[in-house]
């Protein structure tokens, strides 16, 4: 049978084995600063390697409508498990905002220093070049925010890892309270203000569970933030589980000979049916379609890595799967395998083993 890498042609960086884990770790702030890897910084390359899921397409449509004053949700929360595509979705919005002729403001909680930065101060500086009127450590109020945002419409505000900032801000005293309380107040003011402006959209990412939180205090802050944002937000999940195979294929392979892939899949499913290898509860036709979607990987490879391993909090799901599979492809490119199974993972290879 034909070798998988002549049917599913890997991207050059996969074949060269030049990828490291950080390449798969999307970073909105680095894109905003213009210093991210090309596959994130260059819009054309970014979308070439991005499978636009139904959820992401819908999310982009909603944001575009809002920025064009045609409705759409004013406040959007993007919510996925750890490593599930939150930041990737924000980068897609960031690149599209330029095509939509919209201003952008980017606030990333892991970057900001709570001792020096406030969310409102950073927002004002990005939009006007100065923090004038937003220098204090108390939330600025809706009128000041409305004046600031209204003059920069259409405006897309992207907020990533906000919980990280609020957690740090809990250690900064403001009078008899702390900066985290002011940050929560600001988020409420911001969501209420954005709702009154027809061409401003606020997109915030939060984890979909408490598995990513740092301690009990962070969990309490997370719940408070959910309550504040939940008053008027819509929650979107950019990647559905059934789409993960397409996400993986688009990122790892530059092109696919679909006819040749179908021949390999058809021969395997005939063999699997004869040997009674089809998983219980699955019809042959359903298994065939799953394999066509996951080729050159058997469906159980994706099932094991994304679903079973994805339940471990230390495994970063999509990016972890991509990194591991890129190593496996690099390791197997000289072998004449028609498809890849879990048994083909070479645990003697130190990188794969790690």
N, C-alpha and C positions, 0 to 999 in steps of 0.2 A: 504493500500500500504506500501511497505518497506520503512523504514526511510532512508533518504539520506545519513546519516553518516555511514551506514552499506554497502552502495554501493560505495560511494566516501569516502575513508578512509582518514581522515585528518592526517597531520603530527603530531607527539606527541607535538611539541611546540605549535601548534594551539589548540589542545585539552586541554593543560595545561593552556592556556591563558597567557603564559609567554612572548609573543612578545610585543615589544614596537616599536614605529615608527622608531627609529634609526636602528633597525635590518633590516628594508627594505631599508634603505638609504645606498646604496653601496658606499664605500669609497676606491678608488684606493690607496691613500697614506697609509692608515692603512694596506691594504694588502701588499703593498711594504715593510712596516716596520715590518710585521709579527705579528701584534697585532689586526687584524680584527676578528669579530665573526667567528666561525668555518664554517658557511655556505658560507662565502666568502673566508676564508683563506685556507680551505682544498679543493684542486682541485676536488677530487672525490665527496665530498658532494656538492660542488658548482654546478657541472654539473648534479648531480642527481636532484637538485631542479631548474635547468634552462632548459626551453624549448628552444632548439636551432632552432630559426626561420630560414626561408629561407635566410633572409637578413644577419643574423649573420653567418650562415654557409658559405655563399658566401664571406663575409668579412674575415673570418678566412682562407678560401682557398686562397684569394688574398694575404693576408699577408704572409702565408706560402710559396707561390710561390716566393714572393719577397725575403724572407730570404734565400731561397734555390737557389737563382740566376736564377730562371726560368721565369723571367718576373714579372708580378704583378705591382700594382701601387706603386711608390716610396713615394708619399704623399697622405694621405687619410684623409678626414674630415668626422667624424661621427656626424650626425646632426639629432636631434629629438626635440620635444617639451619638456618643463620642466617635469622632472620625467619620461622621455620616454625611458630610457635604455642606455644612452650614456656611463655612467661610468660602467655599468654592462658589456657592450661590451668590454671595455678596460680591465676589470678584466679577462674576458674570454681569451683575447689575451695574457695577462700577464702569465696566467697559461699555456697556450699552448706554449709560447715561451720557457719554460724550456724543454718541450718535443721536440721542434725543435732545441735544443742546441744553442739557441741564447742568447746573452747578452741583458739586458733590462736597459733602463734608464727611470725614471718616474719623471715628473715635474707637480706638481699640484699647480695651481695659488693661490688657497685659503690658502695654507699652507705657501707659500714663503713670506718672509718679504722683501719688495722692498727696504727698507733702508739698508739691509744687503746683500741680495741675488740678483744675476743676473741670467738670464736663462742659459747663457753660463758657468758661474762659477759653478752652480749646476750640469750642465751636465758633465763638466770636472771632478768635484770631484767624481761623482758617477762612472765614467768610470775608473779613474786613481787613486783615493784616494787623489788627490790634485787639487787645482785650478791653479797650476803653468802654466803661460802663458795665463791664462784667468781671472786674478784678476781685471782688469780694468772695468770701467763703460761704456766703448764704445764697440760696437760690434766687435768681434775679426777678422772678415774677413773670406773669403771662404777657403783660403789656410790653415790657422790654424785649421779650422773646419774639413777640409778634412783629414789632418794628424791625428787628434784625432779620427774621426769616422772610418777611413779605417782600423786602427789597431784593431778594436773591432768587425769586421764583423764575422758572421751575427749579426746585431744589430737592435733591435726594440726600438724606442723612442716613449713613450706614453706621450702626453701632455693633461691634463685635466684642465678645468676652466682657460684657458689662459687669457681670457678677464679680470678676476678678478685681475690677476697679473698686466696686462698692465694698468688697471685703477688705481691701487695703484702706479705704477711706474710713472704716469703722475705728481705726486706730489713730485718727487725726481729730483732736478736740476742736470743737467750734462752740464757744461759750460753755454752757452746761450740757451740750449735746456733742455730736460728732459729725464729721463730714459725710458719713454714709447716710445719715438721716436727711441731710440737705440734698444729697444726690438723689435719694428717693423722691423728695419733694420736687426736684428739678424734672425728673422723669414724668411725674404727674403733670407738671406745668407744660412740659414739652408736648406730651401726647394731646393734651387739651388744646394747645395752641395750633398744632399741626392740623387738627380736625377743622379749624376755622379757615384754613388757607387752601384754596382749591388745587394749587400746583406744588404742594410740598408733600413728600412721602418720607416717613420714618420707618426704617427696617432695623429690627433688633434681633440678635440671636441669643437664645438661651438653650441649655441642654434640656432633653426631654425627660430626664430623670434626675434623681439626686445622687446618682452614682459618681458624678464628677465633682461633687462639692468637697471642700477641704476640711471642714469641721462643723460642729453643731451651730456655731454662730453664722457660718456661711449658709447653712441650710435655712436658718431663720431669715436671713437677708434675701435668699432666693425666693422664699415664700412671700415675703413682703413685696418683692419686685413683681412676682407673678400677679399679685393682687392689684398693684398699680397699673401694670400694662394690660391686665386682663379686662379692664373696664371698657376698653374700646378697640382692642386689637383683633386681627384675624390671624390664625395660626396656619402656617403652610409647612409641609414636609416635602423638600425638593426631590428626594429619591425614594421611590417605593421599592419594596424588597424584590418584586418580580423584575425590576429594571436593572438590578446590579450587574447581571451578566453583560448587558450592553454597555454599561459604564466601564467595566473592566476591558471589554474588547476594544472599545474606542481608544482607551488610553494606552494599551499595550501594543496594538497592531495598526499599521498604517493602511493596510488594505486586506481584503478577504476575497478569495475566489469562492463565491457562494455555491456554485455548481459542484466544484470539487469537494467542498466541505459536505455537501448533501450526500455525495456518493459514499464518503467515509462513514458518515452518520448512518446511512441506510444499511451498509454492510454490518456495522456494529450492532444495530438494533435487531437485525435478522439473527445474528449470532446470540445476542442477549436473550431474545425470545426463545430460541431453540434450547439454550442452556438454563432457562428459567432464572435469568439475572435481573429482570425488570423489578424494581422495588415494589413491594406489596402496596396495593391501593392505587397504582398508576396504570393507566391504559398505555398500550404500546405507542399509540399516536401522540399521547401527551408526553411520554418520555422522549420520543423522537424530536418533538418541538423544543423541549428543554435542552436537549443536546445541541440542536442547531443554534440555539441562542447562546450556549456557553462554549461552543467549539472554539479552540482545540481542546478545552478542558472538559472532561466528563462532568455531568451535572453534579455528581457527589463531591467533586473538588470544591465547587463554589458553595455547596451546602455546608460542607465541613468548615471551611474557612470563614465564610461570612456569617453564617447563622450560629454554628456551634462555638467557634472561637470568638465570635462577636459578643457572646454573653460574658466574656471575661473583661473586667473593667480596664485591665492594662493593655488590651489589644485594641488598636485604634481602627478597627473595622475596615472601612474602604481603603484608607491609605496603607494599613498593615497588609491587607490582601494584595494590593497592587505591588508593594515592595517585595513581598515574598514570591509572588508569581513572576515578577520581572527577573528575580534571581534564578528561579526554576527554568524559565525560558532560556536564559543565558547559559545555564548549565547543560541544557539538553539540545542546543542548536546543532551540534555535530552528530546527533544520533538520529537514526531513521525511524522515528516514531510517528505513527499516523495521528495520534491524539495523546493527551497527557492525563494520567491517572494519579491518584495519591501515591501509589506504589512507585511512581517514577521520581518522586522527590528524593534527591540524593542527600541523605543525612550525613554522608561522609564529607560533604562540602561544608566547611566551617561557617560560612555566612548563612547558608540555608539552615544549618543546625541551630545557630544562634537565633 
